[in-house]
Amino acid sequence: MKNSGIKYLLSLLFFILFSCQKTNMGSQTVTIHASEYGTNRPVDDAMVTLNAEGEFDFNCFCTGQRVLLEGKTDYKGDFMVSRDIFNQVTRGITIYKPPYVTGYGDNTKTQFSLTLLELMKVRFIKANPYPQENLVVIRVHGVAVDAMGSGQDYILLTPDMTDTTLTMGAYGEQMNTVNLLVNDSSGNTISNQSFQVPVSKTDSSVHEIKY
């Protein structure tokens, strides 16, 4: 009975030590995950770059940037990095894979939701009279990337946009805001309108905007 008790205690002690060692090993790595905005599908083969402060650059009187580590996400959208290197990140983390909008973060961020750049077709129908010489400015914003200040400009010098269809870059799996400004030849804004256009990989329809 005494030997059985000792064996039990030794087994229990071994189990506790093994569990602690396994926990400590697990805490030594950090998993950075990239997924597609709107679908949560993993984004594989995306380039992950971890950056830190570099040497002082006397040309710009600023501190440069150096790459700590680079690698690509696996089929699950994961990239493993040691916690030691992860904690050294001072110049941010970038995740890059065309045609996605590049993801940015610091060493407090491990989950990246990447927005897919897609094409949308918009038919512009002139419903109001405008001067013959005008400048039409069209700006497209994606809901998910507004915080980054992202947007695309399309500038058209045209006297008449009646029944004009444009294929434009847009932000996938989200609502896009199409902002349309019409300026006269002196640069004065005579019309400023915004329209909501949903963009999805499964939607190939032509959206109509009356301005």
BALOBA-1460 file (C-alpha; in Angstrom, 3 decimals):
// residues 211
<rec num="1" residu="m" x="0.000" y="0.000" z="0.000"/>
<rec num="2" residu="k" x="2.841" y="2.305" z="0.897"/>
<rec num="3" residu="n" x="4.604" y="1.681" z="-2.461"/>
<rec num="4" residu="s" x="1.354" y="2.243" z="-4.330"/>
<rec num="5" residu="g" x="0.893" y="5.597" z="-2.611"/>
<rec num="6" residu="i" x="4.430" y="6.690" z="-3.484"/>
<rec num="7" residu="k" x="3.935" y="5.652" z="-7.119"/>
<rec num="8" residu="y" x="0.692" y="7.620" z="-7.225"/>
<rec num="9" residu="l" x="2.339" y="10.736" z="-5.822"/>
<rec num="10" residu="l" x="5.249" y="10.445" z="-8.263"/>
<rec num="11" residu="s" x="2.857" y="10.027" z="-11.177"/>
<rec num="12" residu="l" x="0.861" y="13.052" z="-10.048"/>
<rec num="13" residu="l" x="4.027" y="15.146" z="-9.666"/>
<rec num="14" residu="f" x="5.237" y="14.101" z="-13.133"/>
<rec num="15" residu="f" x="1.865" y="15.033" z="-14.637"/>
<rec num="16" residu="i" x="1.919" y="18.484" z="-13.000"/>
<rec num="17" residu="l" x="5.500" y="19.180" z="-14.148"/>
<rec num="18" residu="f" x="4.729" y="18.057" z="-17.715"/>
<rec num="19" residu="s" x="1.590" y="20.221" z="-17.848"/>
<rec num="20" residu="c" x="3.477" y="23.293" z="-16.634"/>
<rec num="21" residu="q" x="6.244" y="22.721" z="-19.157"/>
<rec num="22" residu="k" x="3.709" y="22.362" z="-21.975"/>
<rec num="23" residu="t" x="1.969" y="25.592" z="-20.910"/>
<rec num="24" residu="n" x="5.259" y="27.487" z="-20.801"/>
<rec num="25" residu="m" x="6.220" y="26.197" z="-24.247"/>
<rec num="26" residu="g" x="2.889" y="27.312" z="-25.657"/>
<rec num="27" residu="s" x="3.290" y="30.816" z="-24.260"/>
<rec num="28" residu="q" x="6.583" y="31.263" z="-26.108"/>
<rec num="29" residu="t" x="4.892" y="31.629" z="-29.509"/>
<rec num="30" residu="v" x="2.357" y="34.062" z="-30.919"/>
<rec num="31" residu="t" x="-0.023" y="33.247" z="-33.767"/>
<rec num="32" residu="i" x="-0.830" y="36.046" z="-36.214"/>
<rec num="33" residu="h" x="-4.000" y="35.287" z="-38.156"/>
<rec num="34" residu="a" x="-5.232" y="36.812" z="-41.427"/>
<rec num="35" residu="s" x="-8.831" y="36.437" z="-42.594"/>
<rec num="36" residu="e" x="-11.002" y="37.981" z="-45.288"/>
<rec num="37" residu="y" x="-13.334" y="40.754" z="-44.180"/>
<rec num="38" residu="g" x="-16.995" y="39.821" z="-44.510"/>
<rec num="39" residu="t" x="-16.438" y="36.082" z="-45.015"/>
<rec num="40" residu="n" x="-13.835" y="35.249" z="-42.322"/>
<rec num="41" residu="r" x="-12.121" y="32.898" z="-44.761"/>
<rec num="42" residu="p" x="-8.407" y="32.426" z="-43.963"/>
<rec num="43" residu="v" x="-6.015" y="34.351" z="-46.208"/>
<rec num="44" residu="d" x="-3.100" y="32.081" z="-47.045"/>
<rec num="45" residu="d" x="0.264" y="32.990" z="-48.615"/>
<rec num="46" residu="a" x="0.068" y="36.565" z="-47.279"/>
<rec num="47" residu="m" x="3.413" y="38.231" z="-46.521"/>
<rec num="48" residu="v" x="3.755" y="39.102" z="-42.827"/>
<rec num="49" residu="t" x="6.447" y="41.645" z="-41.882"/>
<rec num="50" residu="l" x="7.413" y="42.585" z="-38.340"/>
<rec num="51" residu="n" x="9.329" y="45.869" z="-38.053"/>
<rec num="52" residu="a" x="11.432" y="47.618" z="-35.412"/>
<rec num="53" residu="e" x="13.444" y="50.806" z="-35.011"/>
<rec num="54" residu="g" x="16.494" y="50.950" z="-37.246"/>
<rec num="55" residu="e" x="19.587" y="53.126" z="-37.292"/>
<rec num="56" residu="f" x="19.436" y="56.893" z="-37.246"/>
<rec num="57" residu="d" x="19.332" y="58.385" z="-40.766"/>
<rec num="58" residu="f" x="21.211" y="61.670" z="-40.959"/>
<rec num="59" residu="n" x="19.727" y="62.435" z="-44.388"/>
<rec num="60" residu="c" x="16.269" y="62.893" z="-42.922"/>
<rec num="61" residu="f" x="17.298" y="63.248" z="-39.275"/>
<rec num="62" residu="c" x="14.953" y="60.414" z="-38.413"/>
<rec num="63" residu="t" x="15.135" y="56.868" z="-37.136"/>
<rec num="64" residu="g" x="15.055" y="54.248" z="-39.836"/>
<rec num="65" residu="q" x="13.194" y="50.968" z="-39.884"/>
<rec num="66" residu="r" x="14.487" y="47.408" z="-39.942"/>
<rec num="67" residu="v" x="12.756" y="44.109" z="-40.579"/>
<rec num="68" residu="l" x="12.738" y="41.758" z="-37.621"/>
<rec num="69" residu="l" x="11.093" y="38.868" z="-39.391"/>
<rec num="70" residu="e" x="9.239" y="38.075" z="-42.618"/>
<rec num="71" residu="g" x="7.209" y="35.080" z="-43.602"/>
<rec num="72" residu="k" x="3.936" y="33.907" z="-45.138"/>
<rec num="73" residu="t" x="0.678" y="32.697" z="-43.653"/>
<rec num="74" residu="d" x="-0.160" y="29.012" z="-44.017"/>
<rec num="75" residu="y" x="-3.339" y="27.467" z="-45.433"/>
<rec num="76" residu="k" x="-5.141" y="28.346" z="-42.191"/>
<rec num="77" residu="g" x="-4.123" y="31.998" z="-42.472"/>
<rec num="78" residu="d" x="-1.707" y="31.617" z="-39.550"/>
<rec num="79" residu="f" x="1.865" y="32.803" z="-39.073"/>
<rec num="80" residu="m" x="3.802" y="31.676" z="-35.995"/>
<rec num="81" residu="v" x="6.393" y="33.922" z="-34.388"/>
<rec num="82" residu="s" x="8.324" y="33.681" z="-31.133"/>
<rec num="83" residu="r" x="7.056" y="35.934" z="-28.358"/>
<rec num="84" residu="d" x="10.556" y="37.344" z="-27.941"/>
<rec num="85" residu="i" x="10.571" y="38.704" z="-31.512"/>
<rec num="86" residu="f" x="6.915" y="39.735" z="-31.321"/>
<rec num="87" residu="n" x="7.638" y="41.858" z="-28.238"/>
<rec num="88" residu="q" x="10.435" y="43.663" z="-30.110"/>
<rec num="89" residu="v" x="8.009" y="45.106" z="-32.686"/>
<rec num="90" residu="t" x="8.105" y="48.917" z="-32.436"/>
<rec num="91" residu="r" x="7.396" y="49.915" z="-36.040"/>
<rec num="92" residu="g" x="4.320" y="47.850" z="-36.662"/>
<rec num="93" residu="i" x="3.205" y="44.686" z="-38.429"/>
<rec num="94" residu="t" x="2.070" y="44.596" z="-42.042"/>
<rec num="95" residu="i" x="0.223" y="41.857" z="-43.905"/>
<rec num="96" residu="y" x="0.365" y="42.131" z="-47.675"/>
<rec num="97" residu="k" x="-1.329" y="40.107" z="-50.385"/>
<rec num="98" residu="p" x="-2.821" y="41.580" z="-53.549"/>
<rec num="99" residu="p" x="-5.651" y="42.196" z="-54.257"/>
<rec num="100" residu="y" x="-6.290" y="42.849" z="-50.542"/>
<rec num="101" residu="v" x="-5.841" y="46.185" z="-48.789"/>
<rec num="102" residu="t" x="-2.626" y="45.903" z="-46.753"/>
<rec num="103" residu="g" x="-3.279" y="45.261" z="-43.063"/>
<rec num="104" residu="y" x="-1.452" y="47.243" z="-40.373"/>
<rec num="105" residu="g" x="-1.079" y="46.769" z="-36.620"/>
<rec num="106" residu="d" x="1.294" y="46.816" z="-33.670"/>
<rec num="107" residu="n" x="2.405" y="44.146" z="-31.203"/>
<rec num="108" residu="t" x="-0.962" y="44.286" z="-29.439"/>
<rec num="109" residu="k" x="-2.718" y="42.989" z="-32.550"/>
<rec num="110" residu="t" x="-2.698" y="39.384" z="-33.765"/>
<rec num="111" residu="q" x="-5.997" y="39.200" z="-35.710"/>
<rec num="112" residu="f" x="-6.062" y="40.929" z="-39.109"/>
<rec num="113" residu="s" x="-9.203" y="41.272" z="-41.216"/>
<rec num="114" residu="l" x="-8.152" y="42.058" z="-44.801"/>
<rec num="115" residu="t" x="-10.476" y="43.840" z="-47.217"/>
<rec num="116" residu="l" x="-10.611" y="42.480" z="-50.764"/>
<rec num="117" residu="l" x="-10.338" y="44.993" z="-53.603"/>
<rec num="118" residu="e" x="-12.909" y="44.246" z="-56.297"/>
<rec num="119" residu="l" x="-14.482" y="45.864" z="-59.343"/>
<rec num="120" residu="m" x="-17.976" y="47.273" z="-59.534"/>
<rec num="121" residu="k" x="-19.929" y="48.610" z="-62.469"/>
<rec num="122" residu="v" x="-21.891" y="51.821" z="-61.983"/>
<rec num="123" residu="r" x="-24.151" y="53.436" z="-64.558"/>
<rec num="124" residu="f" x="-24.422" y="57.211" z="-64.083"/>
<rec num="125" residu="i" x="-27.634" y="58.767" z="-65.341"/>
<rec num="126" residu="k" x="-27.835" y="62.551" z="-65.456"/>
<rec num="127" residu="a" x="-31.191" y="63.596" z="-64.043"/>
<rec num="128" residu="n" x="-30.429" y="67.307" z="-63.519"/>
<rec num="129" residu="p" x="-29.218" y="70.064" z="-65.869"/>
<rec num="130" residu="y" x="-25.587" y="71.087" z="-65.408"/>
<rec num="131" residu="p" x="-23.327" y="73.603" z="-67.187"/>
<rec num="132" residu="q" x="-21.749" y="72.350" z="-70.388"/>
<rec num="133" residu="e" x="-18.235" y="72.565" z="-68.950"/>
<rec num="134" residu="n" x="-17.975" y="70.828" z="-65.618"/>
<rec num="135" residu="l" x="-15.647" y="68.640" z="-63.593"/>
<rec num="136" residu="v" x="-17.085" y="65.486" z="-62.107"/>
<rec num="137" residu="v" x="-15.199" y="63.982" z="-59.162"/>
<rec num="138" residu="i" x="-16.184" y="60.524" z="-57.974"/>
<rec num="139" residu="r" x="-14.751" y="59.114" z="-54.766"/>
<rec num="140" residu="v" x="-15.325" y="55.562" z="-53.516"/>
<rec num="141" residu="h" x="-15.077" y="54.692" z="-49.812"/>
<rec num="142" residu="g" x="-15.342" y="51.291" z="-48.171"/>
<rec num="143" residu="v" x="-16.990" y="51.026" z="-44.773"/>
<rec num="144" residu="a" x="-14.300" y="48.710" z="-43.383"/>
<rec num="145" residu="v" x="-11.354" y="50.840" z="-44.526"/>
<rec num="146" residu="d" x="-12.685" y="54.316" z="-43.737"/>
<rec num="147" residu="a" x="-10.616" y="54.420" z="-40.555"/>
<rec num="148" residu="m" x="-7.474" y="54.143" z="-42.677"/>
<rec num="149" residu="g" x="-8.533" y="57.085" z="-44.824"/>
<rec num="150" residu="s" x="-8.627" y="54.839" z="-47.861"/>
<rec num="151" residu="g" x="-10.506" y="55.816" z="-50.966"/>
<rec num="152" residu="q" x="-10.145" y="55.988" z="-54.722"/>
<rec num="153" residu="d" x="-10.667" y="59.045" z="-56.913"/>
<rec num="154" residu="y" x="-11.977" y="59.099" z="-60.455"/>
<rec num="155" residu="i" x="-11.854" y="62.522" z="-62.112"/>
<rec num="156" residu="l" x="-13.773" y="63.071" z="-65.331"/>
<rec num="157" residu="l" x="-13.772" y="66.194" z="-67.485"/>
<rec num="158" residu="t" x="-17.040" y="65.842" z="-69.321"/>
<rec num="159" residu="p" x="-19.932" y="68.009" z="-70.469"/>
<rec num="160" residu="d" x="-22.356" y="65.128" z="-70.256"/>
<rec num="161" residu="m" x="-22.317" y="61.893" z="-68.244"/>
<rec num="162" residu="t" x="-25.769" y="60.770" z="-69.290"/>
<rec num="163" residu="d" x="-25.915" y="56.990" z="-69.471"/>
<rec num="164" residu="t" x="-22.205" y="56.526" z="-68.751"/>
<rec num="165" residu="t" x="-21.121" y="53.186" z="-67.254"/>
<rec num="166" residu="l" x="-17.834" y="53.031" z="-65.363"/>
<rec num="167" residu="t" x="-15.957" y="50.035" z="-63.989"/>
<rec num="168" residu="m" x="-14.322" y="51.148" z="-60.761"/>
<rec num="169" residu="g" x="-12.279" y="49.673" z="-57.955"/>
<rec num="170" residu="a" x="-14.286" y="49.025" z="-54.794"/>
<rec num="171" residu="y" x="-14.005" y="47.326" z="-51.420"/>
<rec num="172" residu="g" x="-15.443" y="43.824" z="-51.298"/>
<rec num="173" residu="e" x="-17.999" y="42.247" z="-48.988"/>
<rec num="174" residu="q" x="-19.189" y="45.585" z="-47.622"/>
<rec num="175" residu="m" x="-21.193" y="48.690" z="-48.376"/>
<rec num="176" residu="n" x="-19.324" y="51.276" z="-50.457"/>
<rec num="177" residu="t" x="-20.067" y="54.991" z="-50.427"/>
<rec num="178" residu="v" x="-19.857" y="56.615" z="-53.845"/>
<rec num="179" residu="n" x="-19.449" y="60.357" z="-53.380"/>
<rec num="180" residu="l" x="-20.106" y="62.392" z="-56.536"/>
<rec num="181" residu="l" x="-19.213" y="66.073" z="-56.820"/>
<rec num="182" residu="v" x="-19.976" y="68.256" z="-59.813"/>
<rec num="183" residu="n" x="-17.971" y="71.479" z="-60.088"/>
<rec num="184" residu="d" x="-18.418" y="74.241" z="-62.638"/>
<rec num="185" residu="s" x="-15.575" y="75.637" z="-64.733"/>
<rec num="186" residu="s" x="-14.676" y="78.064" z="-61.913"/>
<rec num="187" residu="g" x="-14.281" y="75.245" z="-59.407"/>
<rec num="188" residu="n" x="-17.495" y="75.953" z="-57.520"/>
<rec num="189" residu="t" x="-19.353" y="72.879" z="-56.286"/>
<rec num="190" residu="i" x="-22.837" y="72.810" z="-57.757"/>
<rec num="191" residu="s" x="-23.751" y="69.305" z="-56.631"/>
<rec num="192" residu="n" x="-22.489" y="67.033" z="-53.848"/>
<rec num="193" residu="q" x="-24.246" y="63.685" z="-53.500"/>
<rec num="194" residu="s" x="-23.521" y="60.346" z="-51.812"/>
<rec num="195" residu="f" x="-24.843" y="56.930" z="-52.779"/>
<rec num="196" residu="q" x="-24.581" y="53.534" z="-51.061"/>
<rec num="197" residu="v" x="-23.522" y="50.610" z="-53.247"/>
<rec num="198" residu="p" x="-23.132" y="47.051" z="-51.888"/>
<rec num="199" residu="v" x="-20.154" y="45.145" z="-53.299"/>
<rec num="200" residu="s" x="-19.772" y="41.373" z="-53.153"/>
<rec num="201" residu="k" x="-17.972" y="38.661" z="-55.099"/>
<rec num="202" residu="t" x="-21.317" y="37.061" z="-55.865"/>
<rec num="203" residu="d" x="-22.870" y="40.270" z="-57.213"/>
<rec num="204" residu="s" x="-22.008" y="41.207" z="-60.828"/>
<rec num="205" residu="s" x="-24.942" y="43.554" z="-61.427"/>
<rec num="206" residu="v" x="-24.644" y="47.092" z="-62.767"/>
<rec num="207" residu="h" x="-25.649" y="49.675" z="-60.176"/>
<rec num="208" residu="e" x="-27.486" y="52.802" z="-61.318"/>
<rec num="209" residu="i" x="-26.904" y="56.265" z="-59.896"/>
<rec num="210" residu="k" x="-29.014" y="59.231" z="-60.893"/>
<rec num="211" residu="y" x="-27.324" y="62.555" z="-60.315"/>
